Amino acid sequence: MRIVCAPDSFKHSLTAAEAAAAMARGVRAVWPDAEAVEVPLSDGGEGFTDAIADALGARVVDVPVQDARGRPATGRLALAGDVAAFEMASASGLEAIADDDRDILASDTRGVGQLVRAALDAGATTLVIGLGGSATNDGGAGMLAELGVRFLDAGGRVLATTPAGLADLASVDATGLDPRLVDARVRVACDVDNPLLGERGASAVFGPQKGATTPELVTRLDATLARLAELSGHAAVADAPGAGAAGGLGFALLAFAGAELVPGIELVCDTVGFHDTVAGADLVLSGEGSIDAQTLSGKTPAGVADVAGAQGVPVVLFGGRVAPDADALRADGRVAAIVGITPDGQSLPQALANAAANLERAVADHLANRPRRTASGEPAEWPQA
């Protein structure tokens, strides 16, 4: 019996690696001789770097960077051979900035550029980047400046790469762009298809959560990005799906690095060889903190079900919270069961504190209700939740 344990993190309680280990313990509690394969996953957000590192046996190094407000911070970079992976939010993330320090006009992605440069200095020729959770709306100008692009005013003076600084942009000089970025293969985990500009663009859709709280400010930010796209010579790229991701960082990666934007869980599964891991398995276990109908929209459990379903391997999902509409995940038969791990009457603080034990118990209880083989020796059907 071979069971693949492939969860995402359970937010505020378990990393993906901790969740996979808890699942494996639950498997072995019922079937001590089963092969429980632990494959922590991520859809490109929290845990992305660790998921790639765990699967590739990469070393994770700390890199001195600037946060979105230009202050000293520490980014994380996973290195395995010529592959480097990181989450842009580890350098320029919104959650790293205290509420009263957030200022969308004074934030940029220089820290992301510092991570890219560190990866190139380490010999990486393939960059795998997770977008999401950004504090920025600079069109990736900060990242590009760290890699040799100059943003100039009408007098030829170098500008700050924040939206406030870019308001005076008159020209973009990319002659100094690090050639190693141009030559690298850049693959980006991106789960949005928003363009750079307009009513579905970076400023209008994502700006408000970062501090663009008035229509006037949204309009100002959008105009700055439009000027950046035009003066960079890549105005056509502004319309590309995903160009508006991470405050326009998607645009910069597409335009200047020839990046490939891929749904996050697809990119992770491809990078870690998940399709091969599932081949020949009897069952795949996955899950995350909350499972609902939105899980279908590019979340890890849905991606796991896609891979396993294509190979005819049943999937059971586990969640700290399972919403009533989660049953939509079982509509096409890819998911055999959805199991809540939180015991009745357990408070949220208790559930978070006991998440590992709850997950281990839920896996063991579910598997204990299914015989390993039918009388004919064929695999039995998995019980429904």
N, C-alpha and C positions, 0 to 999 in steps of 0.2 A: 504494500500500500504506500503510495507516494502522494503526499499532500503539500501543496505550495501555499505558504502563508505570505500574502502580498498586500498588506494594508498601507494606507497613508497614515499620517499622524492623527492622533485624537487630540484636538486642539486644547491647550491648557492642561493636558494631563499626561499624554504619552507621545514620544517621538515615534516615527514610523518603525525604527529599529526596535524600540521597546514593545510596540504593539505586535510586531512579527514574533518576537521572542515569547510574549505571553500566549499568542496563538499556538506556537509550537509546543509550549508546555501543556496546553490544554489537549492537544493532539496526543502527546505521549502519555498523558494521564489515563487516557482510555485505551490507546493502542501503543504500548511501549516499543513494539518492534517496527512501527511505521516510520517511514522516512519523511520528516517534516523539514521542508526546504524554506528557509527564511529569506524573503526578498522585499525589503522595505522600499516603498515607492513614494512618489510625489507627483502632483499634477503641474509642477513648475513654481509653486509658491513655497511656503514654509517647508523646510526639510528637503528641498531640491538638491542642494549641495551634498548633504549627507547620503541621500538615496543613491546618487551617482557614485559617491566615494565608496559606499559599502559594496555596491555591485561590482565596481571595477577594481577594488582593492587599492584605491587611491589614497595618497597621503593628503591630509587637509592642513594647510598652512595659514597662519594669520598674516594679513597684509595691512600695513599702516595706510589708511586712506583718510579722506575728508568726508564727513557726513554731508547731507544735503545743504546744511547751513554753513559749510566750510570749516567745521571744527574737527579736531583730531578724533578719529574713530578707528575701528579695526574691522576689516572685511575678511571673509573666509574664501579660500580658493582650494578646490580639489584638483590634484595633479596625478595623472596616470599616464606615463609614457608621453606621447605628444598630444594628449587630450587634457584640457583644463575646463572645469565647470564651476559656476558660481551663480548665486542669486543676486540680481542687481540690488535688491532691498537690503543686502548685508552692508552696502555702502551708502545707498541713497534712499533708504526706506522711510516711510511715513511713521511707522511705529517706533522708530528710534528717536523721533523728535517729540519732545514734550508738547502738550497742547498749546501752552502759552508761548512756545518758541517757533511755532509753525508760521511760515511766511512764504507763500507760493512765489511771490515776486523776487524773493531773495534766496531762492533755492536752485541748485543745479546738480548735474550728474558727474562732476569731476571725480568723485570717488569711484564711479563705475569705470572711468577711463584709467584710473590708477590700478584697478583690478585687472583690466585688460592688458595694460602694460606689464604688470607683474607676470601674467600668464605667458605673454610673448617672450619676456626675458627668461622664463623658465624653459623655453624651447617648445611651447605648445604651438601646434599648427592647426588644431581643431579646437574651437571654443564652443562650449555648450552653456548657454546663458538662460537663466530663468527670469522672466519679466513678471512684474506685478508688485503691488504694495509700495509704489514709488511716492515720494514726497514732492516730485518735480514736474515742471511743465516747460522745460527748456529746449524741447526738440532734440535732445541729445547733444546740445552744443558743449556742455561741460565735458562730457566724455571725449568728444572730438578735439577739444582744446588740449586735453592732456595727451593726445596722440598726435599733436602737431598742426592742427587746423587753427588759423587765426581769424578772429571775428573783429572787424575794423569799423570805426566810424568814418565820417566824411573826411576827417583830417588824417586818416591813416593810423589813428591810435587804437591799440588793442583794448577791446571792451571786456567787461565782466560777462560771464556766460549765463547769468541769471536772466529771467524775463525782464527785470528792470534794466539791466545793462544792455540787453539786446534791443531795447526800444530805440537806440541810436544807431542800429546796424546799417552800414552803407555798402559793405562788401565782405565776401568770404574768401579767404586765401587758403586753399587746400593743398598747395604745392608741398608743404612740409609734412603731410600725413604719413605716418609710419607705414612703410611699404609692407611690413610684416602683417599688418591688419588686412591689407588688400589681398595678400597671398593666402591668408588663412581661410579655412572653412569655418563659417560661423553659423551655428544652428541655434535657434532661439525658441524657447518654450513660450508660446503666446496663445492665449485662449480668447482673445477678442479680435473682431474684424473691423474695428473702427478706423476710419481714415484719419489723417492728421487734422483736417480742418472742417469747419461747418458745424451743423447742429448735431452731428454724430461724432464730432472730432474730439481730440484730447481735452481741449479747454472746456467745451460745453458739457461733456459727459462725465469726465473724471475730475475736472478742475474744482467743482464745488466741494468735494470731500477733502480737498487739500487746502481749502481756504478761499477759493474764488466764489465768494458768497453773494455777489451782486451781478446782474446782467452786464453792467458797465465793465466790470473787471474781466468777465468771461470774454467780452468783445475785444478788450485790449489784449488779452493773452492770445486770442485767436489771430488777431492782426499781426502780432509779433511773430508767431509761427509761420504765417503766410509769407511775411517778408523774408524770414530765414529760408524757407523752401525756395522762394524765387531767386534770391541772391546766391544760393548755394549751387544753382544750376540743376536742381533736381525737383523742380515743381511737379513734374508728372508723378513722382513717387509718392507725393502727398495723398494721392487718391488710393493708394494700394491698401488692401485689407491688412489691418494690424499696424499701419503707420502711426496711428494715434495711441498705441499701447505705451504705458509707462511714461505719460506726458510727452509723447513724441520720440522717445528713445527708439521705438520701432522704426520710425522714419530714418533716423541717423544710421541705424544698423543696416537697413535695406539700401539706403542711398550710397553710403560710403564703404560698407564692408560686404555688399552683395549677399546679405544674410538670407538664410532660409527660415521663414517663420512657420512653426509646426505646433499643433495643439500639444499642450504640455505633457499629458500622460502618454501620448504617442511618442514624443521625443524621448521621454524617460524609458519607456518600454523598449524602444529601438536601441538606445544607448547601452542599456544593461542586458540586452539579449533575452528579454522576457519571453518572447515567442518560443525560443528554444527551451527555456526552463519549463514552460507549461506542457510542452510536447510529452506525451506519455503519462502525464499525471492522472491520478484518479479523482482528484478534487482540488479546487482552488478556494482559499479563504481570503476575503478582503474586507475592507471596512474603513470607517473614519468616524469622527466624533458625532456628526449629525448626518442622517440619511433621509432624504426627501426627494420629491420629484425633480428638484434642481440638480440632484446628483447625476442625472442623465446628461447635463450640459458640461461635458468635458472633465468631470471629476474622476478621481482615481478609480473608485469602484466600477464606474461605467466603462472606463478603458480596460480594466481587468476583464470585465465580462465580455467585451468585444474580442479580446485576444483568446480567452478561454472558449468562448462560444464558437469561434471559427474553427476550433480544434475538437469540438464536441465534449469539452470537459466541463462538468457542472461547477457552478459558483455559489457559495454561500456568503452573504454579507453580514457583518456585525457592526452595530452602531451604538454609541452612548445614548443617542436619541434617535428614535425611528418615528418619523411623522406619518400620519394617516395616509398621505398621498404617496408614500414611498412604494406602495404596491405597484405603481406604474412601472417600476424597474423590472417586474416579473412578467410584463405583458407579452414579451416576445419569446419567453422561455429560456433566455440566457441565464437568468438568476433563479436558482432552485429554491432559495429561502432567504429571508431577511430576519435577523435576530437582534433584538435589543439586549444590551448587556447589563443595564442598570436595574437592580432589584426594586420591586415595588416598595415605596415608602422611603427610599434613600434620597436624601437631600442632594442638591447640586454640589455643594462643597464636599460632601461625603463621596459622591459619585466620582468627582475629579480625583480625590485622594486615593480612592480604591479602584481606579480604572484598570490597572494591570490585573488585579485579582478578579475583578468582574469579568474582564475579557477572557481570561484563562478559564474561569468557571463556565461561562456561556458556551465557549467552544467545546469543552468537555461534555457538558450536558447535552448539547445538540448532537454530537457524534455518538454519544452513548445510546441515543434513541434509534440508531440505524445499524442493522447488521452489516458486517463487512461484505458478505456475499449471500446471494440467494441460494436456495437448495440446489439449483442447477449449476452453481459456481459462477454465475454472472454477477456483475456489480448490481447492488440493490439501488432502488430509487432513494434519493435523499428526502427526508421528511420535510414537509412545508412548515414554515413558521406560523 
